[in-house]
Amino acid sequence: MTGNGNNPEVKIATPPVKRVRASGPILILAILFVVASFLTWYLTWFGRGLSDAEITTYLSDYGHPRHVQHALLQVEERIERRDPAAAQWYPQIVALADSAETEFRLTTAWVMGADNRSEQFHNALKKLLTDSQPIVRRNAALALVRFNDASSRAELLAILSPFTVNAPVNGILESSLLKAASVSRGTLLARIREPNNEVAAMRSPLSGSIDNIMVAASSTVTAGQPVLTIKSDEQSIWETLRALAVVGTAEDLQLVENYASGAATNSDRLKQQAALTANAIKSRMNVNEKSTKQ
């Protein structure tokens, strides 16, 4: 204590600050965690370029679906660049079109549309038009338009109409989504309690929105009975309208014009594309009429 008695000054001694150093093992573990996280992201990032050897290996790595999809996207990019070396993987891609894995089939359908000069792709896509999964059929239908193949027209028209989802089992419908609810592929649409008291999940095979509900909750349903319908998402409808501008016929005009007039949509983007599609179909009709007369 210093100073006079009226204003004493007190000095308090403070202990020195001790710095705590991280132990070596803890620091190493922290670094390894960061490195492992980065490598996990990098190795699964679809934007990472693959060598030819990696693409060949990944296309056969059925146990790791992301590897297969990564390789497919890499091949698609090479096809778009007109890289002739991409043809070396065509047999593997066609083989994937027969895979039991839905994700492989829908991705290959999209990739095969990138080369409309390949007859093996053309034939594989026509086969996928009869696939059990609607998402695969739709990808194949859109891809076939790039081959100027009108055999996909029926599937294209189906995209513009609500898709019916049927009950997978017998039982009592316990719950379902509400009308106009947005759904993605795999979304739980409803639950059905079977006679053995097990609950079956009814999931959406497509992205879009609930268009109509045909069965009320607590009602009994039988396997195969229509439960609800799904309206396609806007992007799918837009791509389909563009496709019909190439392969659509006079019989399709009414459905297309429903979109152009706004009767089937509130989207200005879809109305504009539908109007363009209707004009393209009418122009083809006029050309065909002139050719017939000549």
Beta strands, then each sheet from edge to edge (+ up, - down):
strand 1: 163-166
strand 2: 171-176
strand 3: 182-183
strand 4: 188-193
strand 5: 199-203
strand 6: 208-213
strand 7: 220-221
strand 8: 226-232
sheet 1: 1+ 8- 6+ 3-
sheet 2: 5+ 4- 2+ 7-
end
